Amino acid sequence: MRTVPSIIHLDMDAFFAAVEQASKPSLRGKPVVVGGLGGRGVVATASYEARRFGVHSAMPMAQARRLCPNAAFLSGRFAAYRQNSDIVMALLRERSPLVEPLSLDEAFVDLEAGPYGPALAEVDPETGAQLVLAVAEDLRADILERTGLTASVGAAGSKLMAKIASEQAKPDGLVLVEIGSERAVLSPMPVRALPGIGPATEQTLRRAGLTTVADLADAGEAELVHLLGRAHGTGIHLMAFGHDERAVVPDRDAKSVSVEDTFEVDLADRDRILHEIDQLTARCVKRLRAAGRSGRTVVLKVRRFDFSTLTRSETLRAPTDDEGVIAETARRLALQVDTTGGVRLLGVGVSQLADYTQEDLFAQAAHTAEVEVEVAAAGEAEADVEAGVASAEVGGADAADTAPAMPPALRRWLPGQDVHHAEHGPGWVQGSGVGRVTVRFETPYDPPGRVRTFAVDDPDLEPSDPLPLRRA
């Protein structure tokens, strides 16, 4: 048992929306919603200004628009979120080598393993708690200085309590749970406060008259095992007392890399489905290579018009990150699925990951078989958020040379996308339609900028990389 609350949980506040507001001066202090903008899109993150209208993550975007029609609805910029996440994670690693990222904006840190470890081991618990508070406050100040973003931090003797403390700290706060006070903190909370208790488990417990964490502790292990099964019941009973011996595991290894899109209109044409699989494969491979990984198993996910979801997979002889091999395999898997009636969602993933890429025979054979004609892609879509934002670009060619080529798509612009104009400089897309695109020209370092409208194919307007939130 720890004598000092030396595990911290950091959670960036409304991260995606906060990055957008910091990048775009005209949106600061205003409601911002990030997510899929199509008819079937969902909210990835809402700013606190939008949350006051009832908008929250995982909500259908159509509902969010009804609740907060005056919000800025943006498609998301994964490159910008990754850029700022890297800064935050680097600041965490300055405090300890034991950093366990849970997502781009969330991580556990074990301070005992870092430069503060010896001091924490030598001081009394009260002094140690004060040192942890000072370290956490310095961390939050450094994040604000480097990115302009705020973070909420919880400190405790376990991952469970640190996570609960950071929830209490939101937004832009710091909460420390002293060693020995875990049960007092947990007791009045609803059962859903504990990880592993979802809606179904909550209903089971409620039918048994158990609504608070105190009720779970009082019920006893035998009753919870009877209601929930041995593994789940035992785990919940331990958590009800604040017991959690899980270690902070640095850089948890991803088990797979995948991307998926939900389409506004069900896809019924087989060639269009195969074309979308090619696009998904390209994005999946881009993520795979960015992580320095390769994989053996290709997985295809298909959700049909009736919401039935099918997955098909094929394991290769060796790991690969070859786009042609993965696309060919995914297409082969698609031919095993009945798509009569239409497809509303497609996903392509790679699992059984390895730390290297092997020049395997599959890749060589695929390259040899390819037609030696290169068809340039019509453009590359802005990378989607971790929850999945629908791709807006269409381009490339069918791998099968007997299939009709897809017509080149007009260049399209996504709300929130970074752009650069030869005359007006950097800006971002406010909206587009009817052959026009509206751009606000501003940077993170200046006051709100002017708005101008151009033709969607204006040669002086180009996509650009995100600017850092703070000048170098």
C-alpha positions as CSV (number, residue, x, y, z in Angstrom):
1,M,0.0,0.0,0.0
2,R,1.2,3.5,-0.8
3,T,1.6,6.0,2.0
4,V,1.6,9.0,-0.4
5,P,-1.1,9.7,-3.1
6,S,1.6,9.5,-5.8
7,I,-0.5,8.3,-8.8
8,I,-1.9,11.1,-10.9
9,H,-4.5,11.0,-13.6
10,L,-4.5,13.8,-16.1
11,D,-7.4,14.6,-18.4
12,M,-7.4,17.5,-20.8
13,D,-10.5,19.6,-20.7
14,A,-12.8,19.2,-23.8
15,F,-9.6,18.5,-25.6
16,F,-10.6,18.5,-29.3
17,A,-12.9,21.5,-28.9
18,A,-10.3,23.3,-26.8
19,V,-7.7,22.9,-29.5
20,E,-10.1,24.3,-32.0
21,Q,-10.9,27.3,-29.8
22,A,-7.2,27.9,-29.2
23,S,-6.4,27.7,-32.9
24,K,-9.3,29.9,-34.0
25,P,-9.6,33.2,-32.0
26,S,-13.1,33.9,-33.4
27,L,-14.4,30.7,-31.6
28,R,-13.0,31.5,-28.2
29,G,-15.8,31.6,-25.6
30,K,-18.3,30.3,-28.1
31,P,-19.9,26.8,-28.4
32,V,-17.9,24.4,-30.5
33,V,-18.8,20.9,-31.5
34,V,-16.4,18.5,-33.1
35,G,-17.4,15.2,-34.8
36,G,-18.9,13.6,-37.8
37,L,-20.9,16.2,-39.7
38,G,-23.0,13.9,-41.9
39,G,-26.6,12.8,-41.1
40,R,-25.3,9.9,-39.1
41,G,-22.3,11.6,-37.5
42,V,-21.8,11.7,-33.7
43,V,-20.2,14.2,-31.4
44,A,-16.6,13.5,-30.5
45,T,-16.2,16.5,-28.1
46,A,-18.2,19.5,-27.2
47,S,-16.8,22.7,-25.6
48,Y,-18.1,23.6,-22.2
49,E,-20.1,26.4,-23.8
50,A,-21.9,23.8,-25.9
51,R,-22.3,21.4,-23.0
52,R,-24.5,24.1,-21.2
53,F,-27.0,23.4,-24.0
54,G,-27.0,19.7,-23.3
55,V,-24.6,18.6,-26.0
56,H,-22.2,15.8,-25.0
57,S,-19.9,13.2,-26.6
58,A,-21.4,10.2,-28.4
59,M,-24.6,12.2,-29.1
60,P,-26.0,12.1,-32.7
61,M,-24.8,15.2,-34.4
62,A,-28.3,15.9,-35.7
63,Q,-29.5,16.1,-32.1
64,A,-26.6,18.4,-31.2
65,R,-27.6,20.8,-34.0
66,R,-31.1,21.0,-32.6
67,L,-29.9,21.7,-29.1
68,C,-27.3,24.2,-30.0
69,P,-27.9,25.5,-33.5
70,N,-25.5,28.5,-33.2
71,A,-22.5,26.4,-32.4
72,A,-19.5,26.0,-34.7
73,F,-19.7,22.4,-36.0
74,L,-16.2,21.2,-37.1
75,S,-15.1,18.0,-38.6
76,G,-12.0,17.6,-36.5
77,R,-8.2,17.8,-37.2
78,F,-6.4,14.7,-36.0
79,A,-3.0,16.2,-36.9
80,A,-3.6,19.2,-34.6
81,Y,-4.7,17.0,-31.7
82,R,-1.7,14.7,-32.1
83,Q,0.6,17.6,-32.2
84,N,-0.6,19.0,-28.9
85,S,-1.0,15.5,-27.3
86,D,2.7,14.9,-28.0
87,I,3.6,18.1,-26.1
88,V,1.4,17.1,-23.1
89,M,2.8,13.5,-23.0
90,A,6.4,14.8,-23.2
91,L,5.7,17.0,-20.2
92,L,4.3,14.0,-18.3
93,R,7.4,12.0,-19.1
94,E,9.6,14.7,-17.6
95,R,7.8,13.8,-14.3
96,S,8.2,10.1,-14.5
97,P,9.1,7.3,-17.0
98,L,5.9,5.5,-16.0
99,V,3.3,7.2,-18.1
100,E,0.3,5.2,-19.3
101,P,-1.6,7.0,-22.1
102,L,-5.2,6.1,-22.3
103,S,-6.0,8.3,-25.3
104,L,-4.6,11.5,-26.9
105,D,-5.8,13.6,-23.9
106,E,-5.7,11.3,-20.9
107,A,-3.0,9.4,-19.0
108,F,-1.9,8.0,-15.7
109,V,1.5,8.9,-14.2
110,D,3.4,7.2,-11.3
111,L,5.4,9.9,-9.6
112,E,7.3,7.4,-7.4
113,A,9.2,6.1,-10.4
114,G,10.4,9.6,-11.5
115,P,12.8,12.2,-10.1
116,Y,10.5,12.9,-7.2
117,G,10.5,9.3,-6.1
118,P,13.3,9.6,-3.5
119,A,11.8,12.6,-1.9
120,L,8.4,11.0,-1.7
121,A,9.9,8.0,0.0
122,E,11.7,10.0,2.7
123,V,9.0,12.4,3.8
124,D,6.0,11.9,6.0
125,P,2.6,11.3,4.3
126,E,1.4,14.8,4.9
127,T,4.5,16.4,3.4
128,G,4.4,13.9,0.6
129,A,0.9,14.9,-0.3
130,Q,1.9,18.5,-0.4
131,L,4.8,17.6,-2.7
132,V,2.4,15.8,-5.1
133,L,0.1,18.8,-5.1
134,A,3.0,21.1,-6.0
135,V,4.2,18.7,-8.8
136,A,0.6,18.5,-10.2
137,E,0.2,22.3,-10.1
138,D,3.5,22.8,-11.9
139,L,2.4,20.3,-14.5
140,R,-0.8,22.1,-15.2
141,A,1.0,25.4,-15.5
142,D,3.5,24.0,-17.9
143,I,0.7,22.6,-20.1
144,L,-1.0,25.9,-20.1
145,E,2.2,27.8,-21.0
146,R,3.2,25.4,-23.8
147,T,-0.3,24.9,-25.4
148,G,-2.7,27.4,-23.9
149,L,-4.9,24.4,-22.9
150,T,-6.2,23.5,-19.5
151,A,-6.1,20.1,-17.8
152,S,-7.8,18.5,-14.8
153,V,-5.7,16.4,-12.5
154,G,-6.5,13.8,-9.8
155,A,-4.0,12.5,-7.3
156,A,-4.4,9.4,-5.2
157,G,-2.9,6.1,-4.0
158,S,-4.4,4.1,-6.9
159,K,-5.5,4.5,-10.5
160,L,-9.1,4.0,-9.5
161,M,-9.1,6.9,-7.1
162,A,-6.9,9.2,-9.2
163,K,-9.4,8.8,-12.1
164,I,-12.3,9.6,-9.8
165,A,-10.4,12.6,-8.4
166,S,-9.8,14.0,-11.9
167,E,-13.5,13.8,-12.7
168,Q,-14.2,15.8,-9.5
169,A,-11.6,18.3,-10.6
170,K,-13.2,19.2,-13.9
171,P,-12.9,21.6,-15.5
172,D,-9.4,23.1,-15.0
173,G,-8.9,21.8,-11.4
174,L,-6.8,19.6,-9.1
175,V,-8.2,17.2,-6.5
176,L,-6.1,15.0,-4.2
177,V,-7.6,12.0,-2.3
178,E,-5.6,11.3,0.8
179,I,-4.6,7.8,1.7
180,G,-7.2,6.3,4.0
181,S,-10.1,8.5,2.8
182,E,-11.0,6.3,-0.2
183,R,-14.1,4.8,1.2
184,A,-15.4,8.1,2.6
185,V,-15.0,9.6,-0.9
186,L,-16.6,6.7,-2.7
187,S,-19.5,5.9,-0.4
188,P,-22.1,8.5,-1.5
189,M,-21.3,8.1,-5.2
190,P,-23.7,6.3,-7.6
191,V,-22.6,2.8,-8.6
192,R,-21.9,4.1,-12.1
193,A,-18.9,6.0,-10.7
194,L,-17.0,2.7,-10.6
195,P,-15.4,1.5,-13.8
196,G,-16.9,-1.7,-15.2
197,I,-20.5,-0.7,-14.2
198,G,-22.4,0.2,-17.3
199,P,-26.2,0.6,-17.9
200,A,-27.0,-3.1,-17.8
201,T,-25.0,-3.8,-14.6
202,E,-26.5,-0.7,-13.0
203,Q,-30.0,-2.0,-13.7
204,T,-29.1,-5.4,-12.2
205,L,-27.8,-3.7,-9.1
206,R,-30.8,-1.3,-8.9
207,R,-33.2,-4.2,-8.9
208,A,-31.4,-5.6,-5.9
209,G,-31.7,-2.2,-4.1
210,L,-28.0,-1.3,-4.6
211,T,-27.7,2.3,-5.9
212,T,-24.6,3.8,-4.2
213,V,-21.1,2.6,-3.7
214,A,-21.8,2.3,0.0
215,D,-24.6,-0.1,-0.8
216,L,-22.1,-2.3,-2.8
217,A,-19.6,-2.3,0.1
218,D,-22.4,-3.2,2.6
219,A,-23.8,-5.9,0.4
220,G,-20.7,-8.1,0.7
221,E,-18.7,-10.0,-1.8
222,A,-21.0,-13.1,-1.8
223,E,-24.1,-11.1,-2.8
224,L,-22.2,-9.3,-5.6
225,V,-20.8,-12.5,-6.9
226,H,-24.3,-14.0,-6.9
227,L,-25.6,-11.0,-8.9
228,L,-22.7,-10.3,-11.3
229,G,-20.6,-13.5,-11.4
230,R,-17.4,-14.3,-9.7
231,A,-14.9,-12.2,-11.6
232,H,-17.0,-9.1,-12.0
233,G,-18.6,-9.3,-8.5
234,T,-15.2,-9.7,-6.8
235,G,-13.7,-6.9,-8.7
236,I,-16.6,-4.5,-7.9
237,H,-16.5,-5.4,-4.2
238,L,-12.8,-4.5,-4.0
239,M,-13.4,-1.2,-5.9
240,A,-16.3,-0.3,-3.5
241,F,-13.7,-0.1,-0.8
242,G,-11.2,1.8,-2.9
243,H,-8.9,-1.2,-3.5
244,D,-7.1,-1.1,-6.8
245,E,-3.6,-2.6,-7.1
246,R,-3.2,-2.0,-10.9
247,A,0.2,-0.7,-11.8
248,V,0.8,2.2,-14.1
249,V,1.9,0.5,-17.4
250,P,4.0,2.8,-19.7
251,D,2.9,3.2,-23.3
252,R,0.3,0.4,-23.4
253,D,0.7,-1.6,-26.6
254,A,-2.1,-1.2,-29.1
255,K,-3.6,-4.5,-30.2
256,S,-4.8,-3.2,-33.5
257,V,-5.0,-0.2,-35.8
258,S,-8.3,0.4,-37.6
259,V,-10.5,3.1,-39.3
260,E,-14.1,3.1,-40.2
261,D,-16.7,5.4,-41.9
262,T,-20.5,5.7,-41.5
263,F,-22.1,6.8,-44.8
264,E,-25.0,9.3,-45.0
265,V,-26.6,7.1,-47.7
266,D,-26.4,3.3,-47.7
267,L,-23.9,2.0,-50.3
268,A,-25.4,-0.5,-52.6
269,D,-23.0,-0.5,-55.6
270,R,-20.3,-3.1,-55.3
271,D,-17.7,-1.0,-57.1
272,R,-18.4,1.9,-54.7
273,I,-18.0,-0.4,-51.7
274,L,-14.7,-1.7,-53.0
275,H,-13.5,1.9,-53.7
276,E,-14.4,2.9,-50.1
277,I,-12.5,-0.1,-48.8
278,D,-9.4,1.2,-50.7
279,Q,-9.8,4.6,-49.2
280,L,-10.1,3.1,-45.7
281,T,-7.1,0.9,-46.3
282,A,-5.0,4.0,-47.2
283,R,-5.9,5.7,-44.0
284,C,-5.3,2.6,-41.9
285,V,-1.9,2.1,-43.4
286,K,-1.0,5.7,-42.8
287,R,-1.7,5.2,-39.1
288,L,0.0,1.9,-39.0
289,R,3.2,3.4,-40.5
290,A,3.0,6.4,-38.2
291,A,3.1,4.0,-35.2
292,G,6.1,2.1,-36.8
293,R,4.1,-1.1,-36.8
294,S,3.0,-3.8,-39.2
295,G,0.4,-6.6,-38.8
296,R,-0.5,-10.1,-39.8
297,T,-4.3,-10.1,-39.6
298,V,-6.5,-7.9,-41.9
299,V,-10.0,-7.3,-40.5
300,L,-13.1,-6.0,-42.4
301,K,-16.1,-4.7,-40.6
302,V,-19.5,-4.3,-42.4
303,R,-22.6,-2.9,-40.9
304,R,-25.6,-3.5,-43.2
305,F,-28.8,-1.5,-43.8
306,D,-30.6,-3.5,-41.0
307,F,-27.8,-2.6,-38.5
308,S,-26.5,-6.2,-38.5
309,T,-22.7,-6.1,-38.2
310,L,-20.4,-8.7,-39.7
311,T,-16.6,-9.0,-39.4
312,R,-14.3,-11.0,-41.6
313,S,-10.6,-11.5,-41.1
314,E,-7.7,-13.2,-42.8
315,T,-4.2,-13.9,-41.4
316,L,-1.2,-13.4,-43.7
317,R,2.0,-15.5,-43.5
318,A,4.0,-12.6,-42.2
319,P,3.5,-9.0,-40.9
320,T,3.1,-6.3,-43.4
321,D,2.3,-2.6,-43.8
322,D,2.0,-2.9,-47.6
323,E,-1.1,-1.0,-48.7
324,G,-1.6,-3.1,-51.8
325,V,-1.5,-6.3,-49.8
326,I,-3.9,-5.1,-47.2
327,A,-6.3,-3.6,-49.7
328,E,-6.3,-6.8,-51.8
329,T,-7.1,-8.8,-48.7
330,A,-9.8,-6.5,-47.5
331,R,-11.4,-6.6,-50.9
332,R,-11.3,-10.4,-50.9
333,L,-13.0,-10.4,-47.5
334,A,-15.7,-8.0,-48.8
335,L,-16.6,-10.5,-51.5
336,Q,-17.6,-12.9,-48.7
337,V,-20.2,-10.6,-47.3
338,D,-23.8,-10.2,-48.7
339,T,-24.3,-6.5,-49.2
340,T,-27.7,-6.8,-50.8
341,G,-29.9,-4.0,-49.4
342,G,-27.0,-1.6,-48.7
343,V,-24.1,-0.9,-46.4
344,R,-24.2,1.9,-43.8
345,L,-20.7,1.4,-42.3
346,L,-17.3,0.0,-43.4
347,G,-14.2,-0.5,-41.4
348,V,-10.7,-1.8,-42.2
349,G,-8.2,-2.8,-39.5
350,V,-4.9,-4.7,-38.9
351,S,-4.2,-6.7,-35.8
352,Q,-1.5,-9.1,-34.5
353,L,0.9,-6.1,-34.7
354,A,4.6,-6.4,-34.9
355,D,7.3,-3.8,-34.2
356,Y,8.8,-4.1,-37.7
357,T,7.8,-4.5,-41.3
358,Q,8.9,-7.6,-43.1
359,E,9.4,-7.6,-46.9
360,D,7.2,-10.6,-47.2
361,L,6.4,-12.6,-50.3
362,F,2.8,-11.3,-50.3
363,A,4.0,-7.7,-50.8
364,Q,6.4,-8.6,-53.6
365,A,3.7,-10.7,-55.4
366,A,1.2,-7.9,-55.1
367,H,3.6,-5.3,-56.5
368,T,4.5,-7.6,-59.4
369,A,0.8,-8.2,-60.2
370,E,-0.1,-4.5,-60.2
371,V,-0.8,-2.8,-63.4
372,E,2.1,-0.4,-64.1
373,V,-0.1,2.6,-64.4
374,E,-0.3,5.0,-61.5
375,V,-3.5,7.0,-61.1
376,A,-3.1,10.0,-58.9
377,A,-5.5,10.4,-56.1
378,A,-7.9,13.3,-56.2
379,G,-6.8,14.4,-52.7
380,E,-6.3,13.2,-49.2
381,A,-8.9,13.7,-46.6
382,E,-8.3,15.5,-43.3
383,A,-7.4,12.8,-40.8
384,D,-10.4,11.9,-38.6
385,V,-10.8,12.0,-34.9
386,E,-10.1,8.7,-32.7
387,A,-13.8,8.1,-32.5
388,G,-14.1,8.1,-36.3
389,V,-15.1,11.1,-38.6
390,A,-16.4,10.3,-42.1
391,S,-13.9,10.8,-44.9
392,A,-14.7,13.6,-47.4
393,E,-12.2,13.0,-50.2
394,V,-12.8,10.5,-53.0
395,G,-10.0,9.5,-55.3
396,G,-7.6,6.8,-56.5
397,A,-8.3,3.9,-58.8
398,D,-9.8,0.4,-58.4
399,A,-7.1,-2.2,-57.9
400,A,-9.0,-4.6,-60.2
401,D,-8.3,-3.3,-63.7
402,T,-11.5,-4.8,-65.0
403,A,-13.6,-2.5,-62.7
404,P,-14.7,0.9,-64.0
405,A,-12.6,3.7,-62.7
406,M,-14.2,6.1,-60.2
407,P,-14.6,9.6,-61.6
408,P,-12.3,12.2,-60.1
409,A,-14.0,14.1,-57.3
410,L,-14.1,17.9,-57.0
411,R,-11.9,19.2,-54.3
412,R,-14.0,19.5,-51.1
413,W,-13.3,21.4,-47.9
414,L,-14.2,20.3,-44.4
415,P,-15.4,22.8,-41.7
416,G,-12.4,23.6,-39.5
417,Q,-9.8,22.4,-42.0
418,D,-6.5,24.3,-42.1
419,V,-5.8,26.1,-45.4
420,H,-3.3,28.6,-46.8
421,H,-4.0,31.2,-49.5
422,A,-1.3,32.6,-51.7
423,E,-2.4,36.1,-51.0
424,H,-4.2,36.1,-47.7
425,G,-2.1,33.5,-45.8
426,P,-3.2,30.9,-43.2
427,G,-6.8,30.4,-42.3
428,W,-9.5,27.7,-41.8
429,V,-12.6,26.6,-43.6
430,Q,-15.9,27.9,-42.1
431,G,-18.1,26.1,-44.7
432,S,-18.5,25.1,-48.3
433,G,-21.2,24.4,-50.8
434,V,-22.6,25.2,-54.3
435,G,-19.0,25.4,-55.6
436,R,-17.9,27.9,-53.0
437,V,-15.7,27.7,-49.9
438,T,-15.7,30.3,-47.1
439,V,-12.5,30.8,-45.2
440,R,-11.7,32.9,-42.1
441,F,-8.1,34.1,-42.2
442,E,-6.7,34.1,-38.7
443,T,-4.0,32.4,-36.6
444,P,-3.8,31.3,-33.0
445,Y,-1.6,34.4,-32.2
446,D,-3.7,37.2,-33.6
447,P,-7.2,38.7,-33.1
448,P,-10.2,37.3,-35.0
449,G,-9.6,37.6,-38.8
450,R,-11.6,38.4,-41.9
451,V,-13.8,36.1,-43.8
452,R,-13.5,35.6,-47.6
453,T,-15.2,33.3,-50.1
454,F,-13.6,31.5,-53.1
455,A,-14.4,28.9,-55.7
456,V,-13.7,25.4,-54.4
457,D,-11.1,24.9,-57.1
458,D,-9.3,28.2,-56.6
459,P,-5.6,27.4,-57.4
460,D,-4.4,29.8,-54.7
461,L,-6.1,28.0,-51.9
462,E,-4.5,24.8,-50.6
463,P,-4.8,22.5,-47.5
464,S,-2.1,23.2,-44.9
465,D,-0.7,21.7,-41.8
466,P,-1.9,23.0,-38.4
467,L,0.0,25.8,-36.8
468,P,1.3,25.3,-33.2
469,L,-0.8,26.9,-30.6
470,R,2.2,28.8,-29.2
471,R,4.9,30.5,-31.2
472,A,8.1,28.6,-31.3
